[in-house]
């Protein structure tokens, strides 16, 4: 099981990133320690308890093609919320028969949204 992934962002992008991830079903949670809270923001999917850690960097690494994929059982509603918030959502060919789309976070990270995880 993957517990968390970390994404580098500028501290000034933190509020916009938290709002974006909240639309994806990852509301903010307190960082584990005060020291960590000074250098990052933490988000968690309440159902899976998977976390995203937004780590502050002056010159963050933003990969061009690499991405995170999140599964949202409320896929259509999630895409609608992203579009309503002004994000460009690019629906793609189904893989594993799952609907999927790509969107970029405010800091520029490429995120894949899937309707369900691959099945056996």
C-alpha positions in Angstrom: 0.0 0.0 0.0 1.3 3.5 -0.8 0.7 5.8 2.2 1.7 9.1 0.7 3.3 11.0 -2.1 5.1 14.3 -1.9 4.9 17.1 -4.4 7.2 20.2 -4.4 5.5 23.5 -4.6 6.3 27.2 -3.9 5.0 28.3 -0.5 3.0 31.0 -2.3 1.0 28.3 -4.2 0.0 26.4 -1.1 -3.5 27.8 -0.6 -4.4 27.2 -4.3 -3.0 23.7 -4.2 -4.9 22.8 -1.0 -8.1 24.1 -2.6 -7.4 22.0 -5.8 -6.7 18.8 -3.8 -9.8 19.4 -1.7 -11.8 19.3 -5.0 -10.2 15.9 -5.6 -11.4 14.6 -2.2 -8.2 15.3 -0.2 -9.0 17.8 2.5 -6.2 19.3 4.6 -5.1 17.6 7.8 -2.6 18.8 10.4 1.0 18.0 9.7 2.5 15.5 12.1 4.7 18.1 13.8 5.0 21.9 14.0 8.4 21.7 12.2 6.7 19.8 9.3 3.8 22.3 9.3 6.4 25.1 8.7 7.7 23.5 5.5 4.7 21.6 4.1 0.9 21.1 4.0 -0.7 17.7 4.3 -3.9 16.4 2.7 -5.7 13.1 3.1 -8.4 11.1 1.4 -10.8 10.2 4.3 -11.8 6.9 2.8 -8.4 5.4 1.9 -6.3 7.5 4.3 -3.8 8.0 1.4 -2.0 11.3 1.8 -0.4 14.0 -0.4 2.3 16.2 1.2 2.9 19.5 -0.4 6.5 20.3 0.3 7.8 23.9 0.0 10.7 24.6 -2.3 12.0 27.8 -3.8 12.5 26.1 -7.2 10.1 23.1 -7.1 10.6 20.2 -9.5 7.6 20.0 -11.7 7.8 16.9 -14.0 6.5 17.3 -17.5 5.0 13.9 -18.0 5.3 12.1 -14.7 2.1 12.3 -12.7 0.0 11.0 -9.8 -3.2 9.1 -10.5 -6.1 9.3 -8.0 -9.3 7.2 -8.1 -12.6 9.0 -7.5 -15.7 6.9 -7.4 -17.6 10.1 -7.9 -15.6 10.6 -11.1 -18.1 12.7 -13.1 -18.9 15.0 -10.1 -15.2 15.4 -9.5 -14.6 16.5 -13.1 -17.6 18.8 -12.9 -16.2 20.5 -9.7 -12.8 20.9 -11.3 -14.3 22.5 -14.4 -16.5 24.8 -12.3 -13.4 25.9 -10.5 -11.8 26.9 -13.8 -9.5 23.9 -14.4 -9.0 22.5 -17.9 -9.9 18.8 -17.7 -8.7 16.6 -20.6 -10.5 13.3 -20.9 -8.5 10.5 -22.3 -8.9 7.1 -23.8 -10.0 4.5 -21.2 -7.3 2.3 -19.8 -8.3 -0.8 -17.8 -11.8 0.2 -19.0 -11.8 3.0 -16.4 -12.7 6.5 -17.4 -9.8 8.9 -16.9 -8.8 12.5 -17.4 -5.8 14.7 -16.8 -5.7 18.1 -15.1 -2.9 20.3 -13.9 -2.7 21.6 -10.3 -2.2 25.3 -9.7 1.5 24.6 -9.2 1.7 22.7 -12.5 1.7 19.1 -11.4 0.0 16.7 -13.9 -2.7 14.7 -12.1 -4.7 11.8 -13.6 -8.2 11.2 -12.3 -9.7 7.7 -12.7 -13.2 6.4 -12.2 -11.8 3.2 -10.7 -8.6 1.3 -10.2 -7.6 -1.6 -12.5 -9.5 -4.8 -11.8 -8.1 -8.3 -12.0 
